[in-house]
């Protein structure tokens, strides 16, 4: 008599959860996903799927073709420092726009802007169609382990058990708290205000990601549809809790009177025509030396939360998915109930690969925010501008740096 598939509880149905569940199910596991919020809740703004993340998504047949995003192949950099408004540099990526549909490891500069809600809807729907169980409104409150089983308790009073648990429940991870205790998040001093707007009529750029460098303020914008842009303004100000929900009309009207609303090159137009905005603070969590304990492991923002200045948060979560599945199959190839030793070996190998890469990118992201994007003083801003101008006057190094961040998670053919 055949044994039943190994059950895995996945906590979180954001970016990593449904992708991990789909791939594990295709390999013979029985994943069950639990999500704390309601089905199809509309939180967050947008994200930039980069080559490394898209390469993982391409492992799910037909998924890339379903994504309702906009591929970018152009970058532009403007100074909006008063009295010094000008183009600092621009570059068109050589990757063809249809490269997303044929992702391979030689494509390292592709990006796709996509509305977060739409993206998560496609991911959860794809997993559900594949037979993955997804349970919404189940907030984890406790995780307890025995020798070969994990018990997960939810706020609504229900419980479930599995052979092992993967916590990919984001920056506010309750799985992480259950493993390592509650930590104080430190406010970085930066906030972001983001929203959606019609693409500027004055904008000559198409399929572009545009950075605006002001004094103590930075703005980034990219297309998420043929005539729709997503944008975010970063500045230093008093703490604003990260609710990820729309701000009220008074803040919307206040921003439309803000100096940013007068910026040129399409930036002010984006602010003036905004239909929806969300404001949130940017926080740091302590860097963990390990992401697992026994039969429970963390991935994505639950393990290595990052500020958004490199746009790698979701993409690194997808890299985690790939490597976690790979090491699980390597150390437990029968896909039967893994021994504690097999899980330990798999999780340790996973961390040996992922800890160094994510730690480096988290540091780079914070440095980008503090030392390039949000700078005080006109002289310092103009020096920053000259650095950007010099970089994009000879873009080979920067394009290679971009390709390095967007490379991986595998060379050549996938191992899973």
HELIX and SHEET records of a PDB file:
HELIX    1   1 UNK A   16  UNK A   26  1                                  11    
HELIX    2   2 UNK A   51  UNK A   57  1                                   7    
HELIX    3   3 UNK A   63  UNK A   66  1                                   4    
HELIX    4   4 UNK A   97  UNK A  102  5                                   6    
HELIX    5   5 UNK A  116  UNK A  129  1                                  14    
HELIX    6   6 UNK A  174  UNK A  180  1                                   7    
HELIX    7   7 UNK A  249  UNK A  255  1                                   7    
HELIX    8   8 UNK A  259  UNK A  262  5                                   4    
HELIX    9   9 UNK A  267  UNK A  272  1                                   6    
HELIX   10  10 UNK A  301  UNK A  304  1                                   4    
HELIX   11  11 UNK A  308  UNK A  310  5                                   3    
HELIX   12  12 UNK A  313  UNK A  331  1                                  19    
HELIX   13  13 UNK A  340  UNK A  368  1                                  29    
HELIX   14  14 UNK A  369  UNK A  373  3                                   5    
HELIX   15  15 UNK A  378  UNK A  393  1                                  16    
HELIX   16  16 UNK A  396  UNK A  405  1                                  10    
SHEET    1   A 6 UNK A 133  UNK A 135  0                                        
SHEET    2   A 6 UNK A  30  UNK A  34  1                                        
SHEET    3   A 6 UNK A   7  UNK A  11  1                                        
SHEET    4   A 6 UNK A 164  UNK A 167  1                                        
SHEET    5   A 6 UNK A 296  UNK A 298  1                                        
SHEET    6   A 6 UNK A 292  UNK A 293 -1                                        
SHEET    1   B 3 UNK A  46  UNK A  50  0                                        
SHEET    2   B 3 UNK A 111  UNK A 115 -1                                        
SHEET    3   B 3 UNK A  70  UNK A  72 -1                                        
SHEET    1   C 7 UNK A  86  UNK A  92  0                                        
SHEET    2   C 7 UNK A  74  UNK A  79 -1                                        
SHEET    3   C 7 UNK A 208  UNK A 213  1                                        
SHEET    4   C 7 UNK A 217  UNK A 225 -1                                        
SHEET    5   C 7 UNK A 228  UNK A 236 -1                                        
SHEET    6   C 7 UNK A 186  UNK A 198 -1                                        
SHEET    7   C 7 UNK A 276  UNK A 284 -1                                        
SHEET    1   D 3 UNK A 140  UNK A 145  0                                        
SHEET    2   D 3 UNK A 150  UNK A 154 -1                                        
SHEET    3   D 3 UNK A 159  UNK A 162 -1                                        
END                                                                             
